[in-house]
């Protein structure tokens, strides 16, 4: 599986196995914004907490090796990582993999 995740837009449509979100009020095919709203409701988020899914909330982070705290915002998003299919494989993939391992 490819390890490149990309953030989804609120209007992107996702389809999952019907058993995936049993505890959330969401169907198996939904817009990203509908899933985020269902998560907000499940955790009983108030207006301030709901910003965590839309505009972000003010925060500070401390990263390893940083000189101090950095102010900013944090937001919860849904990300997607495409699965590698046999159609997208190339005869050169094995050679590329071997070259990566020797580096």
N, C-alpha and C positions, 0 to 999 in steps of 0.2 A: 504494500500500500504506500502510496506517495505520502510524504510527510508535510506537504505544503497546504496549510489550512488557509482559507480565505473567509473573511467576514461576509455574512449574508445581509442583504438589504431587507428592510422590514416588509416589503411587498413580494419578496421571493417566496415561492411555494415549495413546501417540503412534504414528502410522503414517507411515512414510516410504518413498520409493522404495527397492526392494531393493538398489540399487547404492550407496546413500548411505554406509553404514558397512561397507564390504567387509572392513576390517582388524579390526573389533570382533566379538566373539562375542555378537551380538544379532540377533534376527530383525527383519523390517521392521515389525512391530507389537509394542510393548513398553511396559511401565510405565517412567516416568521413572527410578525407582530402579534398574531393570535396566540402563539405558543408563549411568548414573553408575557402577554396579558394573563394567560392561564397560570403561569408561574407566580406572577404578582398576587393573583387571587388565592392561590394555594397557600402561600406564605403570609397571607393577610397583610400585604404591604400597605402602609398609609401613603399619602401623597408624596411626602419627602422620600420615602424608601422607593417609590415607583420611579423616581428620577434615575435610580440606579440602572433602569432598563431603557431609558430614553435619552435624557440630557446629560446624565452622569452626575455624580456627587463629588463635592470637594473632598480632597484627601491629601495625604502626604505619603511618599514612599521612600524607603531606605533600601538602596540596592547594594549588594556586596561590592566592595571596592569604591563606593561613592564617597565623596567628602562630607556628605550630610544629607539631610532630608530634602526631597524635591516636592514642591507643591504642584498640584494638578487636579485632574478629575479621573474617576474610575467609572466604568460602565460595564454592564454584563451584555454580551452579544452572543449570537449563535454563529458558529463557524462550520465550514464544510471542507472536507478533504476528499477529492475524487479517488475512487479505487482504480487501481491499474487493471485494465482489462486485457484479454489476450489480443484484442484488435490493436491495442496501442503498443504492444511489445515489438521489438525489432530484433533481428538476428544479431545485431551489434550490442544488445543489452548485456549479454554475458561477458563480452570483451570489456565493456565499460565498467561493469561490476568488478572484474578482475583488476583493472587498472586502478580503481578506487582503493581496493584492498592493498595494493602494493605501495600506495603513496604514504 
